[in-house]
Amino acid sequence: MTAPRHIFYISDRTGLTAENIGEALLNQFGNLEFKRSTFPFIDTPEKAMAVVEKIEQSAQTGGQRPITFVSVVNRDIRNIIQSANAFHINFFDTFLPDLEKELHTEATQSAQGHHGIVDTDRYDARMEAVNFSLSHDDGISDKNLQEADVILMGVSRSGKTPTCLYLAMQYGIRAANYPLIPDDLESTDLPRMIKPYKDKIFGLTIQPERLQAIRQERRPNSTYAEIRTCRSEVNDAQAMFKRHNIPFTNTTDKSVEELAVHILQACKLKRRF
């Protein structure tokens, strides 16, 4: 059996860009297995040489050359990494020459890059949105709730908190969330705290079987995690959404990234940065 191909994500910053683009490409080869390693902040020749040693070692022990996804601005450091025995995909070498030709100017090789604080206003907007989401997680406060861009509503463990934080981090959206408890589900009315903001509410639902699996990990063998409880709560929540014309989506097979984009489009929200 062939050993998994070793993938190296190498960056002079956080490594998120290399990982995101690399994963998007590797996902097209779902029949293959990969072993992944990420090396962020490779911003000196010494660090680059240390990574080269690891790549060379992997090539020797693995029996096939590794694949590198490289997001490093400095050409000298890129050249060091390029010397390793690997198949290299370097984002700057791939795209910058064509952009320079089209823009009729040379790139500045700015090391600050996409994950540094280049625009303080944009960074502050993102942090403000994150703080807002944390302050309005699980319905803990209705203070300044009128400032929310969207209020996610759903039963416990349906994906509200991670989606709110992703909307805040990636788009600067002020996202609050409200957990539907049994008392809410037994009522024919919307929960009192969020009723005044009905136009901002977006519902999240989930398949009961998936909900049970998630709850079982949190509270094993509890009434909270029983499939009967999960089915009842999901059915009641969906009935509430339909009764009050609340738009909603099923989170079962959606990643947090997909959920966030779906909510942006459904609620006609615009990113703040």
N, C-alpha and C positions, 0 to 999 in steps of 0.2 A: 504494500500500500504506500502511495507517495506521501511524503511528509508535507504538512501545510507550508505554503510559500510564506517566507518571512517578509512582512511589510514594515518599512521604516517611515514614520512621519517626522520630518525634520523642519524646524522653524526657528527663526531668530526672535519670534515673539511667543505667543501662547500655544501655537500649534493647531488652533481651531480651524483655520483656513485649510491647511494641509489635510487635516482629518476629514473635514466636510466634503471637500472636492474629491479627495481620494476615495472616501467611502461611497460617494455617488458613482464613481467609476467602477469600483470593485463590486458593487451591488449588481452590476450587469453580468457577473460571473457567479451566480448563486450555486452552481454545481461544484465550486471549488472551495477549499478550506484555506484560511489565512491565519497566520500568527502576527499580531500587530504590536509594534513598539513606537512610542511617541517620545521625541526628544525636543522639548521647547527651549527657548533662549540660547540657541547655538549661535552666539554672536562674537566669538573670538576664534582665531586659528587653532588654539589649543583645544577648545571644545569640539571643533570640527574634526580634528585629528582623532580625538577620543571616540567620536561616533564612527569614523572610518574604520577604526580597529574593530568595533563591534560588528559592523557590516561585513568586514573581511572574515571575522570569526564565524559569523552566521553562514557565509558562503561556503566555508570549508566544512563545517559540521552538518549543514543541511543538504549538501549535495547539489544545490542549485542556487543560482545567484538571487539575492533578495531584490525586492522592488522598493525604490525610494520615491516618496512624494515630498518635494523640497520647496519650502516657501522661505527663502533667505534672500535679503536684498543685496548684501555685499557680494560683489562678483568674486573677490579673492576667496571668500569663505565657500561660496558655491563651487569654485574650482577645486578646492580641497575635497569637498564631499564627492564631487564628480570623479575623483581619482579612485574611488572605491569600486570593487568588483560587484557591480549591481546594475540593474536596469533603472535608469534615472528618469523621473518625470519632474522637471523643474519649471514651476509656474512662471517665474519671471523670465527665464530664458525662452520659454514657449511663447509668451504673449507680448512681452515688452518690445521686442524688435519691430513687430508689426504695428504696435501702437505708436512707437516713435516715428515710423514712416508716415503713418496717417496724420499724426499731429504736427509733423515737421519740427520736432524738438526732441532733445535727449531727456530721458528720465532722470530725476534728481537723486535716485537711490535713497529716498527717505527711510530711515530705519524705524521711525516712529510707527508708521504703518496703520493698519486698519483696526487694531485692538488697543492702540495707545490713546491717550487723551489729547487729541488734536483740537477738537472743538469743545471747549468747556461747557458751552450752552447745551449742546446735545448730550454730553455726559451728565450734566446736572438734571436734565429732563428725564433721562433714564433712571437715575437714582431716586428722583422724586416719585416716579411711577412705581418703582420697586417698594419704596417705603409706604406708599399708599396701599399697595396690594397686601403687604405684611400687616398693616394696621387694620385692614378690613378682611382678614382671612377668617373663614368659618363663622361669619356673622358676629364677630366679637365686638363690633362697634358700629353705630350708625352715624358717628360724628363725620360731618362733611361728606356724607354718602351721596349727596346731590352732585358732587364733583366727579363721581365715577363715570367713565366712558361706557362701561358695560358691567353688569352684575351677573355672574354665572351662578345658576341655581341647579341643585341636583342632590340626590341622596348621598350619604357618606361614602367616600372612596370611589366616586365616579369620575375623578380626574380634575376637580375644580382648582385646587391649589397649584399644582404644577403648571396648569394652563394659564392661570392668572400671572404667575411669576414669569413665564415665558413671554407673554404679551407685554409685560412691563419691561423686561430686559431687552427684548429684541425690537420692540416697536414704540416704547414709551407710553403704552396704553395704561390708563388708570383702571385696573380691573379689580373689582371686589367679588366676593363669593359668599353664598349663603347655603348652609346645609339643611336639607329638608329632614326634619325630625318627625316622629310618629304623630305628634299633635298637629303639625302642619298638614300631614298627609290625610288626616281624618277630617280636616276642614274643607269646605267647598270654596273658601276664600283664599286669596294670596296671603302669605305671611305678612303680618302687620309692619315689620321693619322695612320691607322692600316694596310694599304695595304702592307707595307714592311714586315709585320709579319704575312702574311697569314697562314703560317704553325702552328701558335700558336692560331689561332682564333677558338672558339667553339661557335656555335649559340644556343640561347634559344628562343623557341617559346611558345605559350600559346593559349588556346581556346579563341576566341573573347568574348564569353559570360562571361568567368571568368575575362578577362582583363577589360571588361566594368564595372563589379562589383567593381573591385579594384580601377579603375580610378574614378568611381562615388563617392567613399568615399573621394578621394583626391580633386577632383574638380567637385562638383555636378552640373549636368545640363549644362555641358560645351561641346563644340564641341569635345574636347579632350576625353571625356567620352562617346560619342555617339557610338552605336553599329556599325554604318556604318564606322566610323573612325577606330574603333578597327579591324573590319574585313579587311578593306583595308590595314592597316599597317601590320597585321599579314600575309596576303597573299603576300604582297610585300617583306616582310622580308624572308619568306620561299622561295620565288622565287630567291632571292639573294643568299641564302645559297646553293640552288641546282645549280644555274648558276655557282658558283665559287667552287663547291665541298667542301663546308664548312660543317663539321659534326655538327649536331644539335639534340636537344631533346626537347620534350614537357614538360613544367614544371607544367602543370595544376594539375595533380594528384600525383606529387612527392614532398616529404618533402625535406627540404634543405639538410638533411643528405643523402637521396637517390641521390639527384642531385650531391652532391659532390663526392660520390663514383662512380657514373656513369661517371662523367667527368674525374676522376682519371684513370679509366679503359680505356675510349675511347681515351684519350690523352696520355696514357702510362706514367703518371706522378708518381713519387715516393716521398713519404713523406720525409721531412727533419729531422724529429725527431720521 
